[in-house]
Amino acid sequence: MSETSSDIGNLSYEQAREELVSVVGRLEAGGASLEDSLALWERGEALAKRCEEWLEGARKRLAAARDQPL
C-alpha cells in the first residue's frame, strides 16, 4: 500500500471512503496472504475510523448551525 496509516489523517471523507471500498473489495476477493490480509484489515479499520471522524464533525457542524438564530 502506498500510504502509511499516518497519511490517513490527511484524507478527505471521499478519499478515505473510496480507499475503504477498495480495501474491502480486495479482502472479499481473497487470495492475499495472511500477513497481507491483516495489513489490509488494519488499514480498513483506520480508514473506517477516519470516515467516522468526518461524519461526526459534520454532525456537530449541523447541530451548531441548527442552534444558531437566523
Contacts in CASP RR format, 6 or more apart in sequence:
PFRMAT RR
TARGET T0000
AUTHOR 0000-0000-0000
METHOD contacts of the structure
MODEL  1
MSETSSDIGNLSYEQAREELVSVVGRLEAGGASLEDSLALWERGEALAKR
CEEWLEGARKRLAAARDQPL
1 39 0 8 1.000
1 40 0 8 1.000
1 43 0 8 1.000
5 42 0 8 1.000
5 43 0 8 1.000
5 46 0 8 1.000
8 16 0 8 1.000
8 46 0 8 1.000
8 47 0 8 1.000
8 50 0 8 1.000
9 50 0 8 1.000
11 19 0 8 1.000
11 47 0 8 1.000
11 50 0 8 1.000
12 54 0 8 1.000
13 50 0 8 1.000
13 51 0 8 1.000
13 54 0 8 1.000
13 55 0 8 1.000
16 47 0 8 1.000
16 50 0 8 1.000
16 51 0 8 1.000
16 54 0 8 1.000
17 47 0 8 1.000
17 51 0 8 1.000
19 43 0 8 1.000
19 47 0 8 1.000
20 44 0 8 1.000
20 47 0 8 1.000
20 48 0 8 1.000
20 51 0 8 1.000
23 40 0 8 1.000
23 43 0 8 1.000
23 44 0 8 1.000
23 47 0 8 1.000
24 44 0 8 1.000
26 32 0 8 1.000
26 40 0 8 1.000
27 37 0 8 1.000
27 40 0 8 1.000
27 41 0 8 1.000
30 37 0 8 1.000
32 40 0 8 1.000
END
